[in-house]
């Protein structure tokens, strides 16, 4: 079962990212609440009661999909194997880590800026 693993990712990233589980197997709200209590799941879960979402995208059950804030799908993993989850977690962390800025550049005191226009090189015919 993937829920404890997803719960761990949620705990680690809840201040940086949103996480939403989607129940697509015909569960009711009471089923969902019981599941969350029994498995100590506190990440939000929506219910696809009509199975429209599940049918529209024809995904395996379970599937993990990471969608960025711009709506771009960044990660899709179908099925669940506990031993493989550290790889999923590493991919998720890499996608969550902002790119590092390069070193701050300092202007050289020897650098002189000229207001002259630099002539363009002309192609020889």
MMTF fields as JSON, N, C-alpha, C and O atoms, coordinates in Angstrom:
{
  "mmtfVersion": "1.0.0",
  "mmtfProducer": "UNKNOWN",
  "numBonds": 499,
  "numAtoms": 500,
  "numGroups": 125,
  "numChains": 1,
  "numModels": 1,
  "chainsPerModel": [1],
  "groupsPerChain": [125],
  "chainIdList": ["A"],
  "bondAtomList": [4, 2, 8, 6, 12, 10, 16, 14, 20, 18, 24, 22, 28, 26, 32, 30, 36, 34, 40, 38, 44, 42, 48, 46, 52, 50, 56, 54, 60, 58, 64, 62, 68, 66, 72, 70, 76, 74, 80, 78, 84, 82, 88, 86, 92, 90, 96, 94, 100, 98, 104, 102, 108, 106, 112, 110, 116, 114, 120, 118, 124, 122, 128, 126, 132, 130, 136, 134, 140, 138, 144, 142, 148, 146, 152, 150, 156, 154, 160, 158, 164, 162, 168, 166, 172, 170, 176, 174, 180, 178, 184, 182, 188, 186, 192, 190, 196, 194, 200, 198, 204, 202, 208, 206, 212, 210, 216, 214, 220, 218, 224, 222, 228, 226, 232, 230, 236, 234, 240, 238, 244, 242, 248, 246, 252, 250, 256, 254, 260, 258, 264, 262, 268, 266, 272, 270, 276, 274, 280, 278, 284, 282, 288, 286, 292, 290, 296, 294, 300, 298, 304, 302, 308, 306, 312, 310, 316, 314, 320, 318, 324, 322, 328, 326, 332, 330, 336, 334, 340, 338, 344, 342, 348, 346, 352, 350, 356, 354, 360, 358, 364, 362, 368, 366, 372, 370, 376, 374, 380, 378, 384, 382, 388, 386, 392, 390, 396, 394, 400, 398, 404, 402, 408, 406, 412, 410, 416, 414, 420, 418, 424, 422, 428, 426, 432, 430, 436, 434, 440, 438, 444, 442, 448, 446, 452, 450, 456, 454, 460, 458, 464, 462, 468, 466, 472, 470, 476, 474, 480, 478, 484, 482, 488, 486, 492, 490, 496, 494],
  "bondOrderList": [1, 1, 1, 1, 1, 1, 1, 1, 1, 1, 1, 1, 1, 1, 1, 1, 1, 1, 1, 1, 1, 1, 1, 1, 1, 1, 1, 1, 1, 1, 1, 1, 1, 1, 1, 1, 1, 1, 1, 1, 1, 1, 1, 1, 1, 1, 1, 1, 1, 1, 1, 1, 1, 1, 1, 1, 1, 1, 1, 1, 1, 1, 1, 1, 1, 1, 1, 1, 1, 1, 1, 1, 1, 1, 1, 1, 1, 1, 1, 1, 1, 1, 1, 1, 1, 1, 1, 1, 1, 1, 1, 1, 1, 1, 1, 1, 1, 1, 1, 1, 1, 1, 1, 1, 1, 1, 1, 1, 1, 1, 1, 1, 1, 1, 1, 1, 1, 1, 1, 1, 1, 1, 1, 1],
  "groupList": [{"groupName": "UNK", "atomNameList": ["N", "CA", "C", "O"], "elementList": ["N", "C", "C", "O"], "formalChargeList": [0, 0, 0, 0], "bondAtomList": [1, 0, 2, 1, 3, 2], "bondOrderList": [1, 1, 2], "singleLetterCode": "X", "chemCompType": "L-PEPTIDE LINKING"}],
  "groupTypeList": [0, 0, 0, 0, 0, 0, 0, 0, 0, 0, 0, 0, 0, 0, 0, 0, 0, 0, 0, 0, 0, 0, 0, 0, 0, 0, 0, 0, 0, 0, 0, 0, 0, 0, 0, 0, 0, 0, 0, 0, 0, 0, 0, 0, 0, 0, 0, 0, 0, 0, 0, 0, 0, 0, 0, 0, 0, 0, 0, 0, 0, 0, 0, 0, 0, 0, 0, 0, 0, 0, 0, 0, 0, 0, 0, 0, 0, 0, 0, 0, 0, 0, 0, 0, 0, 0, 0, 0, 0, 0, 0, 0, 0, 0, 0, 0, 0, 0, 0, 0, 0, 0, 0, 0, 0, 0, 0, 0, 0, 0, 0, 0, 0, 0, 0, 0, 0, 0, 0, 0, 0, 0, 0, 0, 0],
  "groupIdList": [1, 2, 3, 4, 5, 6, 7, 8, 9, 10, 11, 12, 13, 14, 15, 16, 17, 18, 19, 20, 21, 22, 23, 24, 25, 26, 27, 28, 29, 30, 31, 32, 33, 34, 35, 36, 37, 38, 39, 40, 41, 42, 43, 44, 45, 46, 47, 48, 49, 50, 51, 52, 53, 54, 55, 56, 57, 58, 59, 60, 61, 62, 63, 64, 65, 66, 67, 68, 69, 70, 71, 72, 73, 74, 75, 76, 77, 78, 79, 80, 81, 82, 83, 84, 85, 86, 87, 88, 89, 90, 91, 92, 93, 94, 95, 96, 97, 98, 99, 100, 101, 102, 103, 104, 105, 106, 107, 108, 109, 110, 111, 112, 113, 114, 115, 116, 117, 118, 119, 120, 121, 122, 123, 124, 125],
  "secStructList": [7, 7, 2, 2, 2, 2, 2, 2, 2, 2, 2, 2, 2, 6, 6, 6, 7, 7, 7, 3, 3, 3, 3, 7, 1, 1, 7, 7, 2, 2, 2, 2, 2, 2, 2, 2, 2, 2, 6, 6, 7, 7, 1, 3, 3, 3, 3, 7, 6, 6, 7, 2, 2, 2, 2, 2, 2, 6, 7, 7, 1, 1, 3, 3, 3, 3, 3, 7, 6, 6, 1, 7, 3, 3, 3, 3, 3, 3, 1, 7, 7, 4, 4, 4, 2, 2, 2, 2, 2, 2, 2, 2, 2, 2, 2, 2, 1, 7, 7, 7, 7, 7, 7, 7, 7, 7, 7, 7, 6, 6, 7, 7, 7, 7, 7, 1, 7, 7, 7, 7, 7, 7, 7, 7, 7],
  "xCoordList": [0.842, 0.0, 0.888, 1.84, 0.56, 1.403, 1.131, 1.962, 0.006, -0.382, 0.662, 0.906, 1.292, 2.31, 3.485, 4.076, 3.815, 4.923, 4.539, 5.321, 3.32, 2.826, 2.706, 3.006, 2.269, 2.158, 3.514, 3.602, 4.564, 5.913, 6.339, 6.899, 6.076, 6.399, 5.609, 6.144, 4.341, 3.496, 4.081, 4.183, 4.463, 5.028, 6.299, 6.53, 7.115, 8.387, 8.217, 9.071, 7.131, 7.017, 5.795, 5.563, 5.006, 3.735, 3.881, 2.939, 5.02, 5.222, 5.723, 5.789, 6.078, 6.611, 5.728, 5.839, 4.85, 4.057, 2.707, 2.537, 1.765, 0.474, 0.474, 1.146, -0.273, -0.385, -1.853, -2.506, -2.362, -3.764, -3.874, -3.432, -4.46, -4.768, -6.136, -6.987, -6.355, -7.67, -8.119, -7.484, -9.227, -9.794, -10.668, -11.624, -10.329, -11.038, -11.69, -12.114, -11.77, -12.296, -13.683, -14.004, -14.509, -15.887, -16.073, -17.145, -15.077, -15.215, -16.209, -16.384, -16.853, -17.746, -16.959, -15.828, -17.563, -16.907, -16.644, -15.573, -17.599, -17.382, -16.269, -15.486, -16.191, -15.087, -13.747, -12.786, -13.713, -12.482, -12.054, -10.879, -13.013, -12.694, -12.186, -11.246, -12.798, -12.353, -10.932, -10.095, -10.672, -9.344, -8.299, -7.235, -8.611, -7.66, -7.376, -6.232, -8.405, -8.217, -7.413, -6.486, -7.764, -7.112, -5.633, -4.802, -5.304, -3.92, -3.162, -2.049, -3.787, -3.16, -2.703, -1.58, -3.586, -3.323, -3.933, -5.129, -3.122, -3.695, -3.473, -3.728, -3.004, -2.956, -4.368, -5.132, -4.711, -6.067, -6.317, -5.441, -7.525, -7.925, -9.282, -10.231, -9.361, -10.624, -11.203, -10.477, -12.506, -13.159, -13.65, -14.344, -13.283, -13.789, -14.955, -14.849, -16.073, -17.21, -17.756, -18.228, -17.699, -18.252, -17.238, -17.585, -15.996, -14.898, -14.62, -14.015, -15.057, -14.805, -13.32, -12.789, -12.653, -11.224, -10.448, -9.586, -10.758, -10.091, -10.289, -9.338, -11.515, -11.819, -11.222, -10.795, -11.192, -10.694, -9.209, -8.778, -8.439, -6.997, -6.482, -5.299, -7.335, -6.973, -5.653, -4.703, -5.625, -4.411, -4.512, -5.604, -3.366, -3.315, -3.69, -3.657, -4.04, -4.391, -3.474, -3.48, -2.692, -2.562, -1.57, -0.754, -1.663, -0.711, -0.292, -1.071, 0.926, 1.423, 1.713, 2.476, 1.098, 1.268, 1.666, 0.997, 2.748, 3.18, 2.92, 3.45, 2.096, 1.741, 2.287, 2.027, 3.04, 3.595, 2.532, 1.404, 2.906, 1.916, 1.383, 0.329, 2.081, 1.613, 0.757, 0.353, 0.48, -0.346, 0.419, -0.188, 1.75, 2.576, 2.842, 3.294, 2.561, 2.817, 4.317, 4.927, 4.907, 6.351, 6.77, 7.916, 5.852, 6.193, 4.941, 3.892, 5.042, 3.949, 4.55, 5.459, 4.039, 4.468, 3.228, 2.388, 3.125, 1.974, 2.335, 3.443, 1.377, 1.603, 2.383, 2.727, 2.652, 3.405, 4.219, 3.69, 5.507, 6.411, 7.191, 7.945, 7.006, 7.614, 9.122, 9.659, 9.801, 11.258, 11.69, 12.822, 10.808, 11.135, 10.793, 11.19, 10.059, 9.589, 10.711, 10.535, 11.849, 12.927, 13.33, 13.705, 13.255, 13.552, 12.494, 12.813, 11.234, 10.145, 10.341, 10.197, 10.668, 10.871, 12.031, 11.947, 13.098, 14.245, 13.863, 14.28, 13.073, 12.618, 11.748, 11.883, 10.861, 9.986, 10.814, 10.576, 11.782, 12.634, 13.41, 13.557, 13.908, 14.656, 13.761, 14.2, 12.517, 11.591, 11.19, 10.841, 11.238, 10.849, 11.978, 11.727, 13.209, 14.354, 14.562, 14.772, 14.505, 14.728, 16.158, 17.09, 16.301, 17.634, 18.483, 17.997, 19.745, 20.638, 21.178, 21.492, 21.273, 21.838, 23.347, 23.961, 23.917, 25.366, 26.02, 25.329, 27.334, 28.028, 27.763, 27.579, 27.749, 27.54, 28.79, 29.909, 28.587, 29.72, 30.028, 29.125, 31.311, 31.74, 32.379, 33.066, 32.141, 32.764, 34.248, 34.627, 35.059, 36.496, 36.798, 36.231, 37.68, 38.033, 38.774, 38.846, 39.326, 40.056, 39.124, 39.542, 37.883, 36.936, 36.509, 36.076, 36.637, 36.209, 35.08, 35.161, 34.058, 32.904, 32.961, 33.149, 32.797, 32.843, 31.458, 30.683, 31.156, 29.861, 29.939, 28.944, 31.13, 31.281, 30.573, 30.507, 30.056, 29.403, 30.459, 31.407, 30.292, 31.225, 30.84, 29.686, 31.797, 31.444, 31.127, 31.743, 30.167, 29.788, 30.772, 31.288, 31.018, 31.858, 31.005, 29.845, 31.569, 30.817, 31.252, 32.432, 30.299, 30.601, 31.275, 30.884, 32.301, 32.979, 32.199, 31.73, 32.062, 31.321, 32.242, 31.795],
  "yCoordList": [-1.18, 0.0, 1.244, 1.345, 2.173, 3.358, 4.473, 5.37, 4.453, 5.572, 5.976, 7.174, 5.061, 5.496, 6.214, 7.119, 5.815, 6.437, 7.839, 8.786, 7.941, 9.25, 10.177, 11.367, 9.633, 10.417, 11.0, 12.161, 10.208, 10.673, 11.822, 12.815, 11.686, 12.753, 14.012, 15.119, 13.836, 14.979, 15.699, 16.925, 14.952, 15.561, 16.34, 17.408, 15.82, 16.461, 17.685, 18.572, 17.745, 18.808, 19.695, 20.558, 19.513, 20.23, 21.746, 22.46, 22.252, 23.699, 24.247, 25.462, 23.354, 23.786, 23.405, 23.985, 22.432, 21.937, 21.445, 21.101, 21.422, 20.836, 19.373, 18.979, 18.576, 17.166, 16.801, 17.158, 16.099, 15.701, 14.269, 13.928, 13.438, 12.078, 12.095, 12.905, 11.228, 11.133, 9.684, 8.789, 9.473, 8.133, 7.893, 8.627, 6.861, 6.62, 5.248, 4.809, 4.585, 3.222, 3.085, 2.04, 4.116, 4.035, 4.209, 3.892, 4.697, 4.912, 6.021, 6.946, 5.917, 6.972, 7.859, 7.541, 8.97, 9.872, 9.145, 9.304, 8.356, 7.629, 6.587, 6.388, 5.917, 4.974, 5.699, 5.21, 6.868, 7.65, 8.09, 7.991, 8.576, 9.005, 7.83, 7.979, 6.679, 5.483, 5.101, 4.768, 5.153, 4.837, 5.784, 5.349, 7.097, 8.083, 7.856, 7.98, 7.527, 7.285, 6.0, 5.986, 4.945, 3.649, 3.697, 3.074, 4.438, 4.466, 5.737, 5.973, 6.56, 7.805, 8.676, 9.179, 8.842, 9.659, 11.035, 11.142, 12.091, 13.425, 14.326, 15.528, 13.768, 14.579, 14.595, 13.648, 15.665, 15.758, 14.724, 14.433, 14.184, 13.214, 13.632, 13.85, 13.739, 14.041, 12.728, 11.754, 12.711, 11.497, 11.726, 12.702, 10.821, 10.814, 9.82, 8.725, 10.241, 9.333, 8.779, 7.642, 9.558, 9.11, 8.334, 7.805, 8.262, 7.621, 8.287, 7.676, 9.537, 10.259, 10.523, 10.354, 10.937, 11.228, 9.954, 9.934, 8.91, 7.624, 7.117, 6.665, 7.192, 6.728, 7.602, 7.108, 8.892, 9.829, 9.638, 9.714, 9.395, 9.312, 7.888, 7.681, 6.916, 5.514, 5.178, 4.697, 5.443, 5.202, 3.902, 3.407, 3.368, 2.178, 2.575, 3.751, 1.591, 1.859, 1.058, -0.168, 1.655, 3.093, 3.73, 3.049, 5.029, 5.814, 7.019, 7.54, 7.456, 8.673, 9.651, 9.35, 10.823, 11.853, 13.141, 13.574, 13.746, 15.023, 16.095, 16.043, 17.069, 18.178, 19.453, 19.719, 20.245, 21.468, 22.561, 22.367, 23.725, 24.786, 25.329, 25.966, 25.094, 25.561, 24.523, 24.723, 23.419, 22.377, 21.417, 20.626, 21.475, 20.593, 19.299, 19.336, 18.166, 16.874, 16.614, 16.572, 16.44, 16.263, 14.825, 14.448, 14.028, 12.665, 11.806, 12.201, 10.641, 9.666, 8.306, 7.843, 7.68, 6.327, 5.48, 5.801, 4.414, 3.525, 2.346, 1.815, 1.945, 0.837, 1.292, 2.466, 0.361, 0.692, -0.511, -1.612, -0.29, -1.299, -0.592, 0.344, -1.043, -0.366, -0.182, 0.871, -1.195, -1.119, -0.065, 0.415, 0.294, 1.288, 2.713, 3.675, 2.854, 4.183, 5.174, 6.359, 4.766, 5.742, 6.451, 7.623, 5.757, 6.397, 7.445, 8.539, 7.104, 8.062, 9.273, 10.414, 9.017, 10.096, 10.995, 12.215, 10.418, 11.2, 12.053, 13.206, 11.491, 12.274, 13.436, 14.558, 13.153, 14.195, 15.301, 16.483, 14.919, 15.902, 16.741, 17.95, 16.102, 16.839, 17.859, 18.965, 17.488, 18.416, 19.548, 20.639, 19.291, 20.297, 21.257, 22.345, 20.873, 21.69, 22.786, 22.499, 24.049, 25.126, 25.095, 24.674, 25.542, 25.603, 26.594, 27.641, 26.254, 27.133, 28.217, 27.972, 29.402, 30.512, 30.34, 29.744, 30.862, 30.814, 31.775, 32.491, 31.797, 32.693, 34.148, 34.494, 34.975, 36.398, 36.968, 36.754, 37.682, 38.235, 39.642, 40.424, 39.952, 41.298, 41.936, 41.278, 43.205, 43.926, 44.113, 44.409, 43.938, 44.121, 45.611, 46.37, 46.047, 47.475, 47.881, 49.068, 46.913, 47.212, 47.341, 47.781, 46.965, 46.986, 48.418, 49.134, 48.824, 50.161, 50.017, 49.235, 50.763, 50.714, 51.928, 53.055, 51.688, 52.767, 52.977, 52.03, 54.182, 54.464, 54.36, 54.572, 54.033, 53.911, 52.665, 51.653, 52.75, 51.609, 50.681, 51.124, 49.418, 48.427, 48.157, 47.833, 48.288, 48.052, 46.582, 45.691, 46.352, 44.981, 44.423, 45.143, 43.156, 42.498, 42.302, 41.902, 42.581, 42.409, 41.131, 40.78, 40.466, 39.229, 39.576, 40.527, 38.796, 39.019, 38.319, 37.195, 38.983, 38.394, 37.858, 37.329],
  "zCoordList": [0.0, 0.0, 0.0, 0.774, -0.872, -1.055, -0.06, 0.082, 0.63, 1.5, 2.535, 2.679, 3.262, 4.231, 3.567, 4.156, 2.363, 1.642, 1.159, 1.253, 0.644, 0.206, 1.415, 1.319, 2.55, 3.784, 4.163, 4.562, 4.041, 4.373, 3.455, 3.918, 2.169, 1.215, 1.563, 1.521, 1.905, 2.28, 3.494, 3.494, 4.52, 5.725, 5.405, 5.972, 4.509, 4.172, 3.278, 3.278, 2.521, 1.517, 1.673, 0.827, 2.723, 2.808, 2.872, 2.53, 3.296, 3.323, 1.993, 1.808, 1.06, -0.232, -1.403, -2.484, -1.195, -2.325, -1.833, -0.663, -2.742, -2.428, -2.824, -3.778, -2.098, -2.423, -2.293, -1.312, -3.271, -3.257, -3.726, -4.823, -2.901, -3.318, -3.977, -3.611, -4.927, -5.57, -5.496, -6.052, -4.797, -4.682, -5.908, -6.156, -6.669, -7.932, -8.002, -9.071, -6.882, -6.935, -6.323, -5.757, -6.426, -5.962, -4.47, -3.954, -3.76, -2.32, -2.024, -2.817, -0.878, -0.401, 0.556, 0.924, 0.953, 1.899, 3.215, 3.801, 3.686, 4.947, 4.801, 5.73, 3.637, 3.389, 3.47, 4.064, 2.859, 2.814, 4.214, 4.566, 5.014, 6.381, 7.215, 7.996, 7.051, 7.776, 7.353, 8.192, 6.054, 5.522, 6.102, 6.544, 6.099, 6.616, 8.097, 8.535, 8.867, 10.298, 10.535, 11.344, 9.84, 10.024, 9.651, 10.313, 8.589, 8.097, 8.477, 8.007, 9.343, 9.81, 8.648, 8.631, 7.689, 6.508, 6.749, 7.022, 6.65, 6.819, 5.611, 5.684, 4.512, 3.295, 2.696, 2.884, 1.98, 1.438, 0.34, -0.475, 0.34, -0.677, -1.232, -0.479, -2.532, -3.219, -3.736, -3.937, -3.947, -4.439, -5.863, -6.145, -6.747, -8.124, -8.156, -8.707, -7.546, -7.354, -8.662, -8.704, -9.717, -10.999, -11.835, -12.891, -11.376, -12.116, -13.458, -14.339, -13.62, -14.88, -15.072, -16.17, -14.006, -14.101, -14.407, -15.286, -13.684, -13.87, -15.296, -15.933, -15.793, -17.146, -18.229, -19.273, -17.98, -18.994, -19.273, -20.423, -18.245, -18.416, -18.529, -18.8, -18.33, -18.508, -17.805, -18.423, -16.506, -15.73, -14.946, -14.67, -14.596, -13.749, -12.324, -11.962, -11.541, -10.155, -9.257, -9.363, -8.388, -8.167, -9.141, -9.763, -9.252, -10.042, -9.224, -8.426, -9.421, -8.8, -9.926, -10.843, -9.849, -10.875, -10.17, -9.232, -10.618, -10.066, -11.111, -12.222, -10.737, -11.62, -10.989, -9.816, -11.752, -11.175, -11.119, -11.572, -10.552, -10.388, -11.704, -11.724, -12.792, -14.098, -14.806, -15.952, -14.13, -14.726, -15.616, -16.338, -15.574, -16.395, -15.622, -14.477, -16.248, -15.619, -15.647, -16.716, -14.468, -14.343, -14.046, -14.291, -13.523, -13.131, -13.187, -12.678, -13.796, -13.806, -13.497, -14.186, -12.468, -12.132, -11.903, -11.063, -12.646, -12.524, -11.643, -11.709, -10.814, -9.904, -8.683, -8.55, -7.809, -6.603, -6.159, -6.007, -5.952, -5.401, -4.294, -4.557, -3.064, -1.915, -2.075, -1.731, -2.592, -2.722, -3.74, -3.688, -4.658, -5.687, -5.249, -5.908, -4.14, -3.759, -3.454, -3.737, -2.895, -2.702, -4.002, -3.974, -5.127, -6.418, -6.74, -7.206, -6.487, -6.707, -5.807, -6.245, -4.562, -3.602, -4.03, -3.887, -4.548, -5.017, -6.224, -6.326, -7.136, -8.298, -7.842, -8.329, -6.908, -6.378, -5.727, -5.973, -4.9, -4.227, -5.234, -5.056, -6.292, -7.321, -8.014, -8.329, -8.247, -8.893, -7.954, -8.405, -6.654, -5.667, -5.323, -4.803, -5.604, -5.233, -6.263, -7.442, -5.825, -6.784, -7.322, -6.638, -8.537, -9.143, -8.356, -7.929, -8.172, -7.428, -8.353, -9.518, -7.808, -8.568, -8.636, -7.751, -9.68, -9.814, -8.836, -8.111, -8.81, -7.881, -8.243, -9.41, -7.231, -7.444, -8.115, -7.65, -9.19, -9.934, -9.454, -9.157, -9.384, -9.011, -10.235, -11.016, -10.381, -11.486, -11.174, -10.041, -12.178, -12.012, -11.973, -12.759, -11.079, -11.059, -12.327, -12.644, -13.055, -14.283, -15.481, -16.551, -15.306, -16.417, -16.692, -15.79, -17.949, -18.333, -19.333, -20.28, -19.113, -20.003, -20.905, -20.446, -22.182, -23.161, -23.732, -23.865, -24.061, -24.675, -26.194, -26.887, -26.712, -28.157, -28.651, -27.954, -29.836, -30.455, -31.022, -31.67, -30.78, -31.307, -32.753, -33.033, -33.687, -35.091, -35.335, -34.752, -36.197, -36.554, -37.562, -38.417, -37.449, -38.452, -39.686, -39.589, -40.834, -42.083, -42.763, -42.786, -43.299, -44.026, -45.336, -46.012, -45.699, -46.969, -48.055, -47.873, -49.183, -50.317, -51.337, -52.355]
}
